[in-house]
Amino acid sequence: MRRTVIALGIGLGLLGSTVVTAPAHAANVVSTPLAATSTVAREVADFWLAGGAANLKNATPYAVQTVVQGQRSSNLQDGISGKVSPVASPVSATGNLPTTLGKVFFVGADGQPHWCTGTAVQSQYRNLVATAGHCVHDIERSDATFDKWVFIPGYSEGATPWGLYVGKQVFAHYDFDVYEDYDRDFAFVNVYNGVVLSSDGVLTNTGRLVDNVGGQGFSWNQPIGSSRNVFGYPAGSNPDGTKSYTGETLEGSAGPTFAMTLSDLPADRPIGVDSPFPGTGSLGSSWLEHYSKDARAGYLNGITISVSDTDGDNRYDTGVSPYFDGETAAIYKAAAQYWSGSILI
């Protein structure tokens, strides 16, 4: 699949939101089509929704690189910090879990349907989803993205309460795409307007993603040590068999962040957060800074790419993410300016 590499500097005057000037260094942005045309996108939607959403119901959590060996280490911070404001959820709902969270579905290298966690993020065209890089780019096959990639916020047992959103374009960092540098294991995917399948089998438009569920803000170069709220769909249990999760419900945890060193994954500046989630199912979980339970919104400042048992007690205690720095912000900026539109004519 043809890719476009763009060298971007950052001077983020984004979206009319509250933004602090970011460093002026460049970042390599790789832009890759997923479902490049509305015709292909309709075929993707049909694949997942046909037969009573059988392929959605039969999907299993993606289980590649779910656990790493890690230790907590010294602090880090890089450059001038910045933020883009969130959009509060327009949905009236009970509880304090964010409506922006959902599952990303795709067909893996094994030809089977799988899922990770993803979240809607504020952008110019209100069409952006954030997840782990290896929940879009297949690290088991070089130069490949996953087939039939979609996002469903609020997914539960085949239900698509706010629609199914087909991925159109993915933005990632050149170093992850080419060198599998896990300091860059994140991805931002622009999705088409949502669709649902009517009772007579016709696709119907549900509108733009963030208009429907809200969008998390985005922040970079934030100090380590403050708390993050982690949201995802963990599935499975600890190595000792405790704390089993089903992957069917959205779960949340909160804890402080800290720098890490990893012994079995090429990453120079990973960070960790206190979290009991297993990696299966929670790959792509959002780490939200300054999360408001009332607005169900905060600032995306991490993405779970794996988990770790740092004290050796056979229980997962840490989620692992790349540190969101100025280069992460450059990838976000590129994705935030990309239009997608509707798959229905």
N, C-alpha and C positions, 0 to 999 in steps of 0.2 A: 504494500500500500504506500503510495507516494506521500512524503512528509515535507513540510516546509519548516525551515529553521530560520528564526528571526532573532537578530541581536537587538535587545531592548535596553535602553537606559531607563531609569526611574525618575520621574518628577511628578509624583502622584497627585494630581488634582482630580480625584475620582468622584464622580456621581453626585457632586454637590454635598457630599457627606463631610463629617468632621475628619480631617486628614492632617497629619503632621508630615512635614517634608521628609522623604526617605533618601538614603544615599544615592549618589548619582552614578554608581557603577552599573555595568551591563550584566544581563543574564541571557543565556541562550534558551529560547522558547521553541519547543517543537510542537507543531500543530498538525494533527492527524485526523482525517475524516473517519467517522464511524458509519452512520447511515447518511450518505452524502446527498441523496435525493429524496423527495417526498414519496416517490414510488417505492423505493427500498424501505423507507421508514414505515410505510403502511404494511409492508410484508412482515417487518419485524413485529409491529403491534399485533398483527393477526397471529403470528407464531405463538405469542405469549397468551393471548386472550381466547383463542379458539378452543373448542372442546371443553368449555367450562373452566378455562384457565388451567388446563391440565399441566402444562409445562411449568407454570408458576408453582403450582402445588407440589410438583415432583422435584423441584430444584433442591439441591443440598448446599449447605454452607461451604464456601471455598476454603480449602484447608491446605494451602501452600504457604510455607514460611510463617506459621502461626506462633512458633515459640523460638526464642533466642536466649543465649546465655549472656547475662549482663550484670554489671556492677554499678552501684552509684558512685559518682565522682564529683569533682569540684564544679563550681558555678561557671556560667558563661553568659555573655550577652554581646551583641554585635551591632554596631551602628545606631542610627537614630530610629526611635520607635515611631509607629504610625498605626492608625486605625481607620476603618471604614464602618460607618454605622449600620446596625441591623435594621430590618423591617419587621415590626411586630406581627405576629400571626393575626389574620383577620377572622380566624375561625373561633367560634364560641365553643369551648370544650371544658370539661371538668378536669381537675388535676393540674399538675405543673410540668408535665413532660412536653417537650417541644414538638410541634406539628411538622417542623421542617425535616425531621428524621424519617428515614425509610430504608428500603432495601434496593440495591442495584443488582439486576439480574443479567446474566450473560451465558453464552455457551462456551465451555472451556475447551482446552486442547484435547480432552478425552471425548468430545462430542456430546457431553451431558450438560444440563442446565445447572448453574450454580448461582450463589448470591453472596454479596458482602453488604456492609452498612454504608450508607451515604447520607448527605444532608444538603438541603437547599441553602444557597448563599446569595446574598445581595449582589446585584450586578446591574449594568445599564439597561439590559433587556429582560431582566428578571427571569433568567433561564439557566442558571448555573448550579451545578451539583459538585460537591467536593467529596473525594474518597481517596483511598490508598492508590498509589500509582500501579501497584501490581494487582489491583482489582479492575484495571482497564488494559494495561500493557501486560502481555503474557511473558513472564520471566522464564518460562520453560520452553518457549519458542522465540528465538531472536526475531526482531523486526516484525512483530505481530501484535495486533490488538484483538481483544475478544470479540466474538461475533454476537450480533443481536443484543446489544447493550441497551438496557432501559433502567429507569428509576421509578419507583413507586413509593411516594410518601405515605406513611401510615399503613403500610401493607400488613394484612393479616389473613392467612388461610385463603388466598385467592382473591380477596377483596381489594379493590382499587378505589378507596373513598374519595380521593381527589384526582383520580386519573392516572394513566400510565404515560410516561414521558420518554420518548425514544431519543437516545443520544445521537447528536449530529456531528460534533467535533470535540476532540479532546486536546487540551493544552497541558504539556508536561515539560520537565526540564531536560535539556539535552544530555546531561550527565547520567540521568537515570535511564533514559531511552537507549543510550549508546553504551554506557559503561556500567550500568546497574549500580550506580552510586546511591546507597540507601539514605544518605542525607537528603536526597531529592525524591523519595518514594511518596509522592503525592500527585494528584491529578485533578484538574478542573474540567468538567464536561458540560458543554452547552447542549441543552435538550430542546426539542421541538415542543410546541404547545401540547398540553395533555389531551388524551383521548380516553373514552370509555366505550364499551360495546353495548349497544342498546338491546332490548329484548328481541328485536327482529334481526339481530346480527349486523347492524350498521355501526361503523365508527362515528362517534360524535365528539366534537371539540369541547374541551373543558377550560381552555384558556392558558395563560402563562403560569408557570410554576410558582413563583414568589407571590404573584397576585392571589394565588389560592391558599398557600400555606405559610406565607411569610418567608423571610430569609435571614440567616445569621449574618452578623457583621464579620469583619476580617481584621486581624491585627498581626503585627510583625515586630521583631526585635524587642520583645517584652522580657522583663526580668524573670529569672528562674526563682522559684521558691513560693510564689503565690499559688492559690488554689485554682483548679480547673474542674468544671463539671464534665464528666464523660458520659456520652449517650451512645448506645449501640444495641445490637441484637445478638448477644453472646449465645453460643450453643455448645453444650458439652460441660465437662466437669474438670476439676483439678486432677493432677496425677494421682492423688490419694483417694479419688472418687467422691470428694465432698463438693458441695455447692454446685449441683447440676443445673444447667440452664437449658431451656428448650429451643431458643432461637425464635420463638413465636411471638414474643412480646418485647417491646422496647424497655430497656433497663437503664438505670442511671446510677452513677457513683460520683464521688467528689474527693479530691485530695490534692496535696501540694505537688508541684513539679520539681525536678532536679535533673542535673546533668548525668549522663551515663557513659560507660564504655562497654562495647560489645565485643565478645571474643570470636564470634562466628558469623558476623555480618559486616561487610565493608561500609562503615559509616564513621566519620570522624567526630560528628557533633550531635549524636542522638540525645533526646531528652526522655525522661520517664515521668509517670504520674502514678500515685498510689491508686490502684484499681484491682478488684478481685476477678475481673472478667477473664475467661479463657480466650485464646486468640481466635479459635474457630467461631465464625459468625460475626465477631466484633472487629475484624479487619475493616478499616475505613471509618470506625467510630469517630465522632467529632469530640474535640476537646474545646470547651467553651469557657472563655475568660469573662469575668464579670457577668455571669448568667443571672437574669432576672426571672424568677418564677412567675411573676405576674404577667410579664410580656412574653414569657417563654422564648427569650432571645438573649444572645450575648455575642461574643466575638470569637470566631473560629481561630484557634491558636495552636492547633495540633491535630493530627490524624493518626489513629492507631494503625501501625504497620506490623506489629507483632506484640507478644507479651513475654514476660519473664518471671521466673521465680528467683529473686535475688538473694534470699536467705537460705535456700536449700531445704525448705520444709515440705516440699512436694505440693505447695499451694501457690498459685499465681498471685503475685502481689503488685505487679507493675505493668502498665501499658507503655509501649515504646512508640515514639514519634520522631520525625525529623524536626529540628529546630526551625521555626518559621522566621527567616531573615529577609533581607532586602531582595534577594534573588527569588525567594518564594513569592514576595509581593509582586515582582515583575511578571511572573507566570500568571498570577491572579489578575493583574491589570490587563494583560493581553486577552485572557478569557472573558473578562468582564465587559469587554467592548465588542464581543462577537454576537451578531444577530442570528437567530435560528428560524423563527416563523412557525407556520402550521404545516402539518402533513396532509391536511384536507384542503382540497381546492374548491 
